[in-house]
Amino acid sequence: MIKRGYYEEFGGAYIPEILVSTFDELEVEFRKAKKDPGFWQEYSDVMSNYSCRPTPLTFAENLTRYFDGSKIYVKREDLNHTGAHKANNVMGQGLLVKRMGKKRVIAETGAGQHGVATATMAAKFGFECTIYMGEVDVRRQRPNVFWMERLGAEVIPVTEGSRILKDAINEAFRDWVTNMDNTHYVLGTACGPHPFPEMVSYFQSIIGKEARKQVLEIEGKLPSRVYACVGGGSNALGIFSGFIDDDVELVGVEAGGKGLDTGMHASRLSSDDASIGVAQGYKTYFLQDDDGQMKETHSVAAGLDYVGVSPILANLNESGRVRFESATDSEVVEALSLSIKKEGLIPALESAHAFVQAFKEAPKLSIDDIIIINQSGRGDKDIFTVADAFEDPKWKEFIIEKAEEYHA
Ligand SMILES: *Cc1c(COP(=O)(O)O)cnc(C)c1O
């Protein structure tokens, strides 16, 4: 057996026999596209015309002065269309779907961001679109469901299991098995069976390519450290890839939730709570019990609340190339508050995890050091979650009044 798609012991493609030819077709198309210089050109053209790329590398002057340590720069993935780096992945996969001549896309979504991004791509390229979402998440994330439906997607609430993300992934695979001839499954992060981890990180590498060029143009030298939050791992791999061969320290920040000692977190690589296993078609560190049952995870940031992690990152953890840390919910809210007040930047709760670790380390570095924080997404579109995290009493009043208007 050829061990395709392994990163040392992590990765692989543990898929049902019936899907093997579909995965082969996808991999062949991806390899062809990757070799074709015209494809990357087409991809970057779409990204610049439709999604504001290249995104700026912003000097955070006030935060730099405040922490009085290293220079702090922020890579602005929040300025992508639909508000996060997820656009990079879905638009890239959309172009591959066009090349394969398929007419329908499906996707799983937890918090709904990947669902909205996929539905947007489908609207733009004229694909039929079905989004699988746990019933619990459908209830929790109504604003995103609203947008997916307006964009023309069919949102199917999944009532199996715990009715959350992992159950939505299972349903999406079930759909794919039935409809693989005309359907592509747009996986949302650098996880799942090969070639998804490689393919998703390839599209996200546009972040790192730009960031490296920009920091060299602005500062004439490379940063000392680069910080990114880690859910599945796609925004982190995207920015890290630009610096992986350089003498630059790479720091991934996972969801520490209510604290690593409470068990209520989603830290796979920065805690001792995860172990190696095979699930959802690939091998990595999962938060699972001794019987391989997935544990409950928790984070204030829905996008980081996931039991597995990219096999590429699991390997970079093992080799020591990437350092993993975690940030708790309360640290995240504090860092978010600070970046809003000091810099006028409104990072998503996910991205704010990277800010936490950068803020801890910046004061210990000198002004000759540069650090880059990847702001993976914007927080203003998450007003419901952010307002809840801040426990703003006037926001609660507003929601209650709104509800009363509907009752009247
Ligand atoms: C989905 C999401 C993440 C987590 O996904 P990765 O694959 O780990 O990048 C992080 N930040 C934002 C803003 C997101 O929407």
The ligand as an SDF file (V2000), in Angstrom:
LIG
                    3D

 15 15  0  0  0  0  0  0  0  0999 V2000
  -13.3900   29.0060   11.1020 C   0  0  0  0  0  0  0  0  0  0  0  0
  -12.5330   30.0230   11.7040 C   0  0  0  0  0  0  0  0  0  0  0  0
  -11.3240   29.7010   12.3630 C   0  0  0  0  0  0  0  0  0  0  0  0
  -10.8670   28.2870   12.5900 C   0  0  0  0  0  0  0  0  0  0  0  0
  -10.5320   27.5670   11.4550 O   0  0  0  0  0  0  0  0  0  0  0  0
   -9.0370   27.2040   11.0350 P   0  0  0  0  0  0  0  0  0  0  0  0
   -9.2270   26.1610   10.0130 O   0  0  0  0  0  0  0  0  0  0  0  0
   -8.3170   26.7140   12.2570 O   0  0  0  0  0  0  0  0  0  0  0  0
   -8.4170   28.4350   10.5110 O   0  0  0  0  0  0  0  0  0  0  0  0
  -10.5300   30.7310   12.8310 C   0  0  0  0  0  0  0  0  0  0  0  0
  -10.9000   32.0220   12.7000 N   0  0  0  0  0  0  0  0  0  0  0  0
  -12.0570   32.3810   12.0940 C   0  0  0  0  0  0  0  0  0  0  0  0
  -12.3940   33.8240   11.9920 C   0  0  0  0  0  0  0  0  0  0  0  0
  -12.9090   31.4000   11.5800 C   0  0  0  0  0  0  0  0  0  0  0  0
  -14.0570   31.7840   10.9830 O   0  0  0  0  0  0  0  0  0  0  0  0
  1  2  1  0
  2  3  1  0
  2 14  2  0
  3  4  1  0
  3 10  2  0
  4  5  1  0
  5  6  1  0
  6  7  2  0
  6  8  1  0
  6  9  1  0
 10 11  1  0
 11 12  2  0
 12 13  1  0
 12 14  1  0
 14 15  1  0
M  END
$$$$
